[in-house]
Amino acid sequence: MNRMKKHMLLGGMLLCAAAFTSCNEDFDNWASPQSNVPGADVAPYGITVAPGSQSNIVMDNATENSQIIAVSTKQKEVASIELRGMTINGVNLPYTYEKGAVSVNTQKLDSLVEISMLDRSATPHAVTVKTLWSAVLATGEAVPFESETEITLTPYSNTPKIDVNGYVLLGDFASGMWDKSNPVRMTQVEPGVYQALVTTKSEGDNWYKFYSGTPWAESADPDWGAVDGAAMGCEINGDGTSPNLLVWKDDPRFGKFETPVIKGAGDWLVTIDMNKLYFKYEPKETKYYVVGEPNGWSTDNKNCLFYAQGGNVYNYTTYWPNQWSLKIWDQDHFGDWAACWGGVNGSTEAKGTLVNSDAGAFGPSESGAWAILTINMGTKEYEWTIIEEPTTYQSISLIGGFNEWSGDVDLTQLEKAPHNWYVRYTLESDTELKFRANHNWDTKDWGSDGSGEINEEKYYVTPGGGNIKVPAGTYDFYLNDITGNWSIAWVAAE
């Protein structure tokens, strides 16, 4: 039926109208996630739930309300059917239910569909509507049941065309604060999709907008009239939601656009999809390595990887011998002394600023100390935390499905960075694993919080008590037995 699914629960005829009247017009929490209980088998009661008379909606000519679902039965033993709730992708949708017809506010339906699919393109969107019902029998018994009905919705066709000159960003970026003569140029990564790497300094809100590239193709420093005419943003001023729907001038849904924000300091990968008309920003985290006393000041030894904490914050914990203990290299500049990060040469300040111009070696606030070095590569700041001499373990090893949870694979403790352990190991198949101390479960073990799995791009998740999911491949395994932080970094084939 033209991509519309009719769910038959034993045939269908018209139902007595008055028995079907109900309403849900509480719009305050209409986007709240909902959960429904499983439904019973109501086939014996001859109930049919099917697409309604306006279940193929085109927003360019849509009415204020649309009848999207119809319900019916001919069984006399069914006194009435009550609609208990309706959701799209688990999100509650307000409705009006009368005389066997379920109607919704078309604008709200359009909004929910576009948000849930992250797609404002003027193409038909197939939408599965889940409904929760109660069939009230003549005996007074209420029988719950669920149904799924497929409808289609086509968003407004008045959308911006893809600019042949691409797109740029202006905003609160380190590369230029709203400097129209120095925009951040976005790179096309696939047809209609553009990305840019930006650095923000504020831990709060960093404001920005998207701009079509044509004004800059015509002038290196276009006037603000041309710039403003090329701008795009979001629905709500100061919205830091990511991903989010793109909004433009004379937008058919919103009328106007507002300015989004990136929340927090750091390096961010910003993406705009002009095919589906949405955008997002996400932390662009890289790997950072200690170069100094812990790795023997080697330009080859990458065994001292900083442990990522999220949000461009990293730490490394060990014994630091003096005020010239280290500098820092990122993964793209490892071995390049002109591109390393450091502080004031010989500094023992508890807090300081990282620089990568004339960067000096620095050390802990107490010479010859056990300490946690925390670096924030968003704000380019560091801090030392002095700790007591830690507990010593005899061994740290890997154990998991790859070795049938026996026959531990040992890591090696770094000679000049005690309590940091490392091994390179190849997993022949996808597996789950953990780190553990002293080859037993009674001492200490380290795992994942279950928030995700390791892959080629993601080398850490929040530590927890669960197994760590790792696909097949060769990896560098790192663990600090003081903090419990670990990293599993994929190694590219040579």
C-alpha positions, 0 to 999 in steps of 0.5 A, spaced: 500 500 500 505 505 497 509 503 503 504 504 508 503 498 513 496 496 515 495 491 521 489 487 521 487 484 527 482 479 524 478 483 519 475 490 520 468 494 519 466 500 522 465 501 529 460 505 533 463 512 533 461 515 540 465 509 543 472 511 540 472 519 543 478 521 547 484 526 547 491 527 549 492 535 548 497 536 554 503 539 549 507 541 555 511 534 555 509 532 548 517 530 546 518 526 553 520 519 551 515 514 553 515 506 554 509 502 553 508 495 556 507 489 551 500 488 548 495 482 548 493 478 542 486 482 540 485 478 534 479 474 537 476 481 537 476 483 530 480 490 531 483 493 525 488 499 526 490 502 519 493 509 516 488 514 516 485 519 510 491 524 511 497 519 512 501 521 506 503 528 508 506 533 504 508 540 508 507 544 502 500 543 502 498 540 509 492 542 513 493 544 520 491 537 523 492 531 519 488 524 520 494 519 520 490 513 523 484 509 523 481 504 528 475 499 527 472 493 529 465 489 528 465 485 534 459 487 539 463 484 545 468 490 544 464 496 548 469 501 546 477 502 544 481 507 548 488 510 545 493 510 551 499 513 547 502 514 541 510 515 539 515 516 534 522 513 535 520 512 542 518 520 543 511 522 545 506 525 540 500 529 542 493 527 539 486 527 538 482 521 538 475 521 536 470 517 532 475 512 530 480 517 527 487 519 530 489 526 528 495 530 530 497 537 529 501 537 523 507 542 524 508 538 531 508 531 527 513 535 522 518 537 527 518 531 531 519 527 524 525 532 522 528 532 529 528 524 530 531 523 523 535 529 522 533 530 515 529 536 513 530 535 505 523 535 501 523 527 500 518 523 503 520 520 510 517 513 512 515 514 519 513 508 523 507 510 528 507 506 535 500 506 538 498 503 545 490 501 546 485 498 550 479 494 548 474 495 553 469 489 553 462 489 554 464 485 561 468 491 563 475 487 562 480 492 558 485 488 554 491 492 552 494 492 545 499 495 541 500 497 533 505 499 528 502 504 522 507 506 517 505 513 514 509 518 510 511 525 511 515 530 506 518 536 509 517 543 506 520 544 499 523 551 500 530 549 502 537 552 501 540 550 495 547 547 495 552 553 494 557 551 489 562 555 493 562 551 499 561 554 506 565 557 512 564 559 519 565 565 523 564 565 531 568 565 537 574 561 535 581 562 536 583 563 529 579 569 529 573 572 533 567 573 528 573 576 523 569 576 516 576 577 513 579 570 516 573 565 516 574 558 517 573 554 511 569 548 511 572 542 507 567 538 503 568 530 505 562 528 501 557 531 496 553 536 500 557 535 507 562 539 509 567 539 515 572 544 519 576 543 525 575 549 530 578 551 537 574 554 542 577 558 548 571 559 553 569 553 558 562 556 557 558 558 550 562 559 544 557 562 539 558 561 531 554 561 525 554 557 518 555 561 511 554 560 504 561 561 501 559 565 495 560 572 498 568 570 500 568 567 493 567 574 490 571 578 495 576 576 500 573 581 505 565 582 503 561 587 507 556 585 512 550 585 508 553 580 504 555 576 510 549 576 513 545 574 507 549 568 507 548 566 514 544 560 517 543 557 524 538 554 529 531 555 531 533 557 539 538 562 540 544 560 544 542 552 543 548 548 544 544 541 542 548 537 537 546 534 532 541 540 531 537 542 525 539 547 520 535 553 520 535 559 515 532 566 513 525 565 511 525 558 513 518 555 512 517 552 519 521 557 523 521 564 519 528 566 522 534 563 524 538 564 531 545 563 533 548 556 536 553 555 541 559 550 542 559 549 549 566 548 552 573 549 550 577 545 546 578 542 539 571 541 535 570 537 528 564 541 526 559 538 520 554 541 516 550 536 512 546 540 506 543 534 503 539 533 510 540 540 513 542 539 519 549 540 523 553 537 529 559 538 533 564 533 536 570 533 540 576 532 536 581 529 540 588 526 538 593 522 542 598 526 546 605 522 548 610 524 554 617 525 551 622 526 557 624 522 563 619 517 562 620 515 555 628 516 555 627 523 551 626 518 545 623 520 538 621 513 537 618 511 543 611 512 544 609 507 550 608 513 554 601 515 552 597 520 556 590 517 558 584 521 555 579 523 560 574 526 555 573 533 553 580 534 551 583 533 558 588 528 559 593 525 565 599 521 566 601 519 573 608 516 575 614 518 579 617 524 576 624 525 578 626 533 577 623 540 574 625 538 567 621 531 567 617 532 560 615 535 554 608 533 550 608 531 543 601 530 539 600 524 534 601 528 528 608 531 530 611 526 534 618 527 533 618 534 531 622 538 537 619 545 533 612 542 534 612 540 542 608 542 547 611 545 554 611 550 559 616 555 562 623 551 562 624 548 569 618 550 571 615 547 578 609 551 578 603 547 581 599 550 575 601 553 568 600 554 561 602 550 555 605 553 549 608 550 543 613 556 541 619 555 545 616 550 549 621 548 555 621 542 559 617 542 566 616 538 572 612 537 578 611 542 584 615 537 588 622 535 585 622 528 585 615 526 587 609 521 585 604 526 581 598 526 577 599 531 571 593 533 568 593 537 561 587 541 558 588 541 551 582 545 550 584 551 554 592 549 554 593 549 561 596 544 566 596 542 573 600 537 578 597 533 583 602 530 588 600 523 591 602 518 596 607 512 593 602 507 591 601 500 592 605 495 587 602 489 583 606 483 581 603 483 574 598 487 570 595 482 564 589 482 559 584 476 559 578 475 555 574 471 550 580 471 545 584 467 550 577 463 553 578 467 559 585 464 561 592 464 560 593 471 561 597 476 556 602 480 560 603 487 560 610 490 561 611 495 566 615 501 564 622 502 567 622 509 567 614 510 568 613 506 574 605 503 575 604 504 567 604 498 563 604 497 556 603 491 551 602 490 543 598 485 541 593 482 536 586 480 537 584 475 531 577 476 532 572 480 535 572 479 543 571 482 550 576 483 555 579 486 561 585 488 565 587 484 571 592 484 577 596 479 579 593 474 574 587 473 579 580 476 580 581 477 587 586 483 587 584 488 582 581 488 575 579 494 570 574 494 565 568 499 561 562 502 563 559 499 557 558 506 554 561 504 547 566 499 544 573 500 542 575 502 534 580 505 529 578 512 532 576 511 539 581 508 544 578 509 550 571 509 554 569 511 561 572 506 566 568 501 569 566 494 572 564 491 565 567 487 559 571 492 554 568 490 547 574 490 542 574 488 534 579 484 531 586 487 530 592 489 533 592 494 538 597 498 543 594 496 550 596 501 556 594 501 563 596 506 569 594 501 576 594 508 580 588 511 577 585 505 573 585 509 567 587 505 560 587 506 553 587 501 547 589 504 541 588 501 534 595 500 530 594 501 523 597 495 518 604 497 515 
